[in-house]
Amino acid sequence: KTDFINFISDQEWKSIEPVSSWFGPSSFLMSSMSALFQLSMWIRHCHNYLTENVGIPIWGVYAVFALVTLFLGVILVLVSEALEMYWLV
C-alpha cells in the first residue's frame, strides 16, 4: 500500500512508457484473446454438463467434441469454396 502511495505522490508514473496499442485492453488482439478464453470456458461448461447432468462418459464427450470440430471444419471449407467460386471470381 505504501509503495503505491509513494508511486503516486512521487509521480513515478510519469517515467513509465504507455502500453503499445497492440496490447491495450480494447485492441483487436486482446479482444480475440478474450473471445478465445470465453470459448474455452463455454466448452468446459458443456463438458461438465454432458458428463455430470446427462451422464455421458468422458470418452463419449470427447467423441462428440471431435465430431462437432470435424463438422464445423467441413462447413467452413464449403463456405470458403462457395465464396471463392461465386463472389471473388
MOWODA-V581970 format. One record per backbone hydrogen bond with DSSP energy under -1.0 kcal/mol. CO is the residue of the C=O (numbers start at 1). NH is the residue of the N-H. E is the energy in kcal/mol with one decimal. If there is no record, write none. Layout:
co=<CO	CO>
nh=<NH	NH>
e=<E	E>
This chain:
co=<1	2	3	4	5	6	7	8	11	12	20	24	27	28	29	30	31	32	33	34	35	36	37	38	39	40	41	42	43	44	45	46	47	48	49	49	50	57	58	59	60	61	62	63	64	65	66	67	68	69	70	71	72	73	74	75	76	77	78	79	80	81	82	83	83>
nh=<5	6	7	8	9	10	12	11	14	15	23	27	31	32	33	34	35	36	37	38	39	40	41	42	43	44	45	46	47	48	49	50	51	52	53	54	56	61	62	63	64	65	66	67	68	69	70	71	72	73	74	75	76	77	78	79	80	81	82	83	84	85	86	87	88>
e=<-2.2	-2.6	-2.2	-1.8	-3.0	-2.5	-1.6	-1.0	-1.1	-1.4	-1.2	-1.6	-2.2	-2.3	-2.2	-2.2	-2.2	-2.4	-2.2	-2.5	-2.4	-2.3	-2.0	-2.1	-2.5	-2.1	-2.3	-2.6	-2.6	-2.6	-2.5	-2.8	-2.2	-2.8	-1.7	-1.8	-2.4	-2.0	-2.3	-1.9	-2.3	-2.7	-2.4	-2.4	-2.5	-2.3	-2.4	-2.6	-2.6	-2.1	-2.2	-2.4	-2.6	-2.2	-2.5	-2.5	-2.5	-2.5	-2.2	-2.5	-2.3	-2.6	-2.5	-1.7	-2.0>
